[in-house]
Structures are given as C-alpha cells and as structure tokens.
Amino acid sequence: MKIFVAGHNGMVGKAVSNKINQSGKHQLITCSRSELDLSNQSDVMDFYNDKKPDIVIDAAAKVGGILANNNFPYEFIMENLKIQNNLIDGALKNDVNQFIFLGSSCIYPKFAAQPLKEEYLLTNSLEPTNEWYAIAKIAGVKACEAASKQYKKNYISLMPTNLYGENDNFDLNSSHVLPAMIRKFHEAKLNNHADVELWGDGSPFREFMHVKDLAEAVFFAINNNLSDTLYNVGTGSDISIKNLALLIQKTIGHTGKIKWNDQMPNGTPKKLMDVSRLNDKGWKAHIKLEDGIQSTYHWFLSNQESLRKVIMK
C-alpha cells in the first residue's frame, strides 16, 4: 500500500512516518510544505492525481496552546478547515478508500461528563479558549463520517488526548503545557534554580499520551477493520497540572519554587478520554508518563541546540 502522511514534519507526522517505515510493509509518501501547499485545493488535487495513494493519514494542522488559540482565532479555524477539507475531498474524488483523520480531545464539550465518550460530541458548548480549533476538527470528523455514510469509504477519525514526545514544540508562545513546562523548568535550572511561574492554579486534570503510542494506534487502524468512524485515543488516566509540574520539576532537577498565576485561565477543569471503544478492538497505550517525560527531556537536551544557545545567552 502507498500511504501518504500529510504533515510528516510535525511531531505526530514524524512518529507515524517512522512507524510505517519501521514496519517495512508499506510505501511511505511524504511531501514538504515547500513542495505542496495543503491549503491550496488545486495543488492538493494535482498531488493526488500524480501520487495516487491508497491510504491517507491527515496529521497536518495548525496547532498551539491557550495563548496561541486566544490570539489567532481566525487563523486556527480557517487554516485547519482549508487543509483538512482539501485532503478529505481530494481523497474522495481520487477514490482513496482509506482515510485517517487525526483530531483532538478538545472537540468535546467543556463540561461533558467524565471520562469523555465519543457520543458526547456536539452535546454542549466548547471550551472558549480553543473553540476555533475545535470547530475545525469537528468539521473534519463529520466530513469523514459523511464520506463513510454516503460513499461507503473507510474514512475514520482518531481523537488523541494531549500529546507530547520527540519533535515537540518548545516555543513558549505556541507550545502546549507539557513541553512548555520542560523548557521553563530547564531554563530556571540554568538560571540558578530561579522560581517558575505557571498559568492558573494547577487544579485542572489532564491526560497525556506519548506520540509513539498514537503512532501505534494509527498503524493499528491501518491494519484492522474498525466499524465506527470515531475513536478516542488515550491512556485512560489523568494527572493534575500541579502534580504534572512537580513530576517535570523532579525529572529536570529544578529546586526553585513554583508560583501559580491564578489570574490566568485554567481551561477545562477535567478532560479524560474514555478509550474503551478502541481498547475493545485490541489497542492500548503502553508508555508510562514518567518514562515519557524522561525520554522527552533527553530528546530536548540532545536536539534543541539552537534553543539551548538562546537559553545560555
């Protein structure tokens, strides 16, 4: 099978591409942003006509944390809609039978019952700080569902929980909470173990999954017949942001104080995925959070040379 991974240079795309290559079972197709503008409908159609993939995995998206979502709402909804619409519609019109759309747990209502089940989608209002991104992803989920229903295609959506790992984004202006904490504690350690300020009061609970576990889930979906069109992908367990901070602080070896800025938003109080639907099919996450944070920090130290130079100035 020829598998096209859109967004192969991102954290998720790289993990998925590595898994496909390691399997030795399929031919991987990738295309850089300079070679293919996924927001350009004509370019995407030409790409499909030329490469003729059998399977498409949509790991391409504009992503960011609370700050980025708050500051650039139009870009988050419009850019993601363009990318996913071109990929899904192009695949359908070029008779691609299998499409895997990757989304986010933020598609579920802010105050939905916990843990989050797939059937909770569109039952209440979203978290305001990232609703723009969430609305785009919901549109992608529904587009895949519609293609499956109307055209009998194998188009499914995998909704991962909060991801982290190798090739993560450590830019404090656009990163998610876990990589942002790694960088903050690392910088503070280098600065004589200075105090670290974190947003909110630390009370929200979040679930975190290593990106390699998501790659395993994608590969599982490629090779197994999944009857539903929407599956949660997560670990099934969560941790408070306060305890996450303490865990990362310990891993890095920072001994300064943690100061919580409760004037900044907490976001959704709790967001834990019900992963029984995919677990019942035979897939489960395996990487423990402590081990994943340790390996991610080691990757950060080994691969962020340019960032370290900035830190050391």
C-alpha positions in Angstrom: 0.0 0.0 0.0 1.1 3.6 -0.7 0.5 5.7 2.4 0.5 9.5 2.2 1.2 11.1 5.6 0.2 14.8 5.4 2.2 16.9 7.9 5.1 14.4 8.1 7.5 17.0 9.5 5.4 17.7 12.6 5.6 15.7 15.9 2.7 13.4 15.1 3.6 13.1 11.4 7.2 12.1 12.1 6.1 9.5 14.7 3.6 8.0 12.3 6.0 8.1 9.4 8.7 6.4 11.5 6.3 3.6 12.5 5.3 3.0 8.9 8.9 2.8 7.7 9.9 0.5 10.6 7.1 -1.9 9.7 8.5 -2.4 6.2 5.0 -3.3 5.0 4.0 -0.2 3.1 5.4 2.5 0.8 5.5 5.9 2.5 4.7 9.1 0.6 5.6 12.5 2.0 5.7 16.0 0.7 7.2 19.1 2.3 5.3 22.4 2.7 7.6 24.0 0.1 6.6 21.2 -2.3 2.9 21.1 -1.5 0.6 23.8 -0.1 -2.1 21.8 1.6 -4.3 24.9 1.8 -4.3 25.2 -2.0 -7.1 23.0 -3.4 -5.7 22.8 -6.9 -2.3 21.8 -5.7 -3.7 19.0 -3.5 -5.8 17.6 -6.3 -2.7 17.6 -8.6 -0.8 15.8 -5.9 -3.4 13.1 -5.6 -3.6 12.6 -9.4 0.2 12.2 -9.5 0.9 10.1 -6.5 -2.3 8.1 -6.3 -2.0 7.0 -2.6 -4.0 4.1 -1.3 -4.2 5.4 2.2 -4.1 9.0 3.5 -3.3 10.0 7.1 -4.0 13.6 8.0 -1.5 14.7 10.6 -1.3 18.2 9.2 -2.8 21.0 11.3 -2.1 24.4 12.8 -1.8 23.7 16.5 -0.9 25.7 19.6 -1.7 26.2 23.3 -4.2 28.5 25.0 -2.2 31.7 24.2 -1.9 31.0 20.5 -5.6 30.0 20.3 -6.7 33.1 22.0 -4.6 35.4 19.9 -5.1 33.9 16.5 -8.7 32.5 16.4 -9.3 33.2 12.7 -6.1 31.5 11.6 -6.8 28.5 13.8 -10.3 27.9 12.3 -9.6 28.9 8.7 -6.2 27.3 8.1 -7.3 24.0 9.6 -10.6 23.9 7.6 -8.7 24.6 4.4 -6.1 21.8 5.0 -8.5 19.1 6.0 -11.2 19.9 3.5 -8.7 19.7 0.6 -7.2 16.5 1.9 -10.6 14.7 2.6 -12.3 15.9 -0.6 -9.2 15.2 -2.7 -9.0 11.7 -1.4 -12.7 11.1 -2.0 -12.5 12.4 -5.6 -9.5 10.3 -6.3 -11.1 7.1 -5.0 -8.8 6.8 -1.9 -10.6 4.1 0.1 -8.9 4.6 3.5 -8.5 8.0 5.2 -7.4 8.5 8.9 -8.2 12.0 10.2 -6.4 13.0 13.4 -8.1 15.4 15.7 -8.0 16.4 19.4 -9.9 15.8 22.6 -10.9 19.5 22.6 -13.8 18.6 20.2 -15.8 17.6 23.3 -17.9 20.0 25.4 -16.2 21.8 28.2 -18.4 20.4 30.9 -19.1 17.0 29.4 -19.3 14.0 31.8 -16.0 12.3 32.5 -14.5 10.2 31.0 -15.3 11.6 27.6 -17.1 9.2 25.3 -17.3 9.5 21.6 -21.1 10.0 21.8 -20.7 13.2 23.8 -19.7 15.1 20.6 -21.9 18.1 19.9 -23.9 17.7 23.1 -23.0 21.1 24.7 -20.8 24.2 24.3 -17.0 24.0 23.8 -14.1 25.4 25.9 -13.9 29.1 24.7 -10.1 29.3 24.7 -9.8 26.8 21.9 -13.2 26.6 20.3 -11.9 27.8 16.9 -9.5 24.9 16.6 -12.2 22.5 18.0 -14.8 23.6 15.5 -12.5 23.0 12.6 -11.7 19.5 13.9 -15.4 18.7 14.5 -16.0 19.6 10.8 -13.2 17.1 9.8 -14.8 14.4 11.9 -18.2 15.0 10.4 -16.8 15.1 6.8 -15.2 11.7 7.3 -18.4 10.3 8.8 -20.4 11.7 5.8 -18.0 10.2 3.3 -18.3 6.8 5.1 -22.1 7.0 5.2 -22.7 8.3 1.7 -19.9 6.7 -0.3 -19.1 3.6 1.8 -15.5 4.7 2.3 -13.3 3.6 5.2 -12.8 7.2 6.5 -12.3 7.3 10.3 -11.3 9.9 12.9 -8.9 9.3 15.7 -9.1 11.8 18.6 -5.9 11.7 20.6 -5.6 13.1 24.1 -2.9 15.7 24.9 0.3 14.5 23.1 4.0 15.0 23.9 7.3 13.5 22.9 10.1 13.7 20.4 9.9 16.6 18.0 7.5 18.5 20.2 7.2 22.3 20.1 9.0 24.0 22.9 8.3 27.6 21.8 6.7 29.3 24.9 4.5 31.4 22.7 2.8 28.5 21.0 3.6 25.3 22.8 1.3 23.1 24.9 1.6 22.7 28.7 3.9 19.8 29.0 6.7 20.9 26.6 6.3 24.5 27.9 6.9 23.2 31.4 10.0 21.3 30.3 11.5 24.4 28.8 10.6 26.6 31.7 12.0 24.4 34.4 15.1 23.8 32.3 15.7 27.5 31.8 15.1 28.1 35.5 17.5 25.4 36.5 20.2 27.0 34.3 19.4 30.4 36.0 20.4 29.3 39.5 17.2 27.4 40.0 15.0 30.6 39.7 11.3 30.5 40.5 9.0 29.2 37.8 5.6 30.9 37.1 2.9 28.7 35.7 -0.6 29.7 34.5 -3.7 29.0 36.5 -3.9 27.4 39.9 -2.8 23.9 39.0 -6.2 22.3 39.7 -7.3 21.1 36.3 -6.7 17.4 35.4 -5.2 16.4 32.0 -4.4 13.2 30.3 -1.1 12.9 28.5 0.0 10.3 25.9 3.4 9.8 24.2 3.2 10.4 20.5 4.7 7.0 19.8 1.6 5.5 21.3 -0.5 7.5 18.9 1.6 6.2 16.0 0.9 2.7 17.2 -2.8 3.5 17.2 -2.7 4.8 13.6 -0.8 1.8 12.5 -3.4 -0.4 14.2 -6.2 1.4 12.4 -4.5 0.9 9.1 -4.3 -2.9 9.6 -7.6 -3.6 11.3 -11.2 -3.3 10.3 -12.8 -0.6 12.6 -16.5 -0.5 12.3 -17.1 3.0 13.8 -15.9 6.3 12.4 -14.8 8.0 15.6 -12.3 6.6 18.2 -10.8 8.2 21.2 -7.1 7.5 21.7 -5.6 8.0 25.1 -4.2 6.3 28.2 -7.4 6.3 30.3 -5.7 8.0 33.2 -5.0 11.7 34.1 -3.0 13.9 36.4 -3.5 17.3 37.9 -1.5 20.1 36.3 0.1 20.8 39.7 1.3 17.2 40.0 2.5 17.3 36.4 4.6 20.3 37.3 6.1 18.6 40.3 6.9 15.5 38.2 8.6 17.6 35.5 10.4 19.6 38.1 11.8 16.5 39.7 12.8 15.0 36.3 14.7 18.1 35.3 16.2 18.6 38.8 14.9 22.1 39.4 14.9 23.1 43.1 13.4 26.5 43.0 9.8 27.5 43.8 6.7 27.1 41.6 4.4 30.2 41.6 0.9 29.8 40.2 -0.6 32.8 38.5 -4.3 32.3 39.2 -5.2 35.4 37.2 -4.6 33.4 34.0 -7.2 30.9 32.7 -7.2 27.2 33.8 -9.1 26.0 30.8 -11.4 22.9 31.0 -11.4 21.6 34.6 -11.0 18.0 33.6 -10.5 16.2 30.3 -10.1 12.5 30.5 -10.8 10.2 27.5 -12.9 7.1 27.6 -10.8 4.8 25.4 -12.8 1.6 25.8 -14.0 1.7 22.2 -10.5 1.3 20.7 -9.3 -0.8 23.6 -12.0 -3.3 22.9 -10.7 -3.6 19.4 -7.3 -4.6 20.7 -5.2 -1.4 21.0 -3.8 0.1 24.2 -1.3 2.8 25.1 1.9 1.4 26.8 4.3 4.3 27.6 4.1 5.5 31.2 4.1 9.2 31.8 7.2 9.2 34.0 9.2 7.3 31.3 7.8 9.5 28.5 8.7 12.8 30.3 12.2 11.4 30.9 12.8 10.5 27.3 11.3 13.7 26.0 13.6 15.8 28.2 16.6 13.8 27.0 15.5 14.4 23.4 15.1 18.1 24.2 18.7 18.3 25.5 20.1 16.4 22.5 18.2 18.1 19.7 17.4 21.7 20.7 20.9 23.0 20.1 19.7 26.4 18.7 17.3 26.8 21.6 20.0 26.0 24.2 22.2 28.7 22.7 19.4 31.2 23.2 18.9 29.9 26.8 22.5 30.3 27.6 22.8 33.9 26.5 
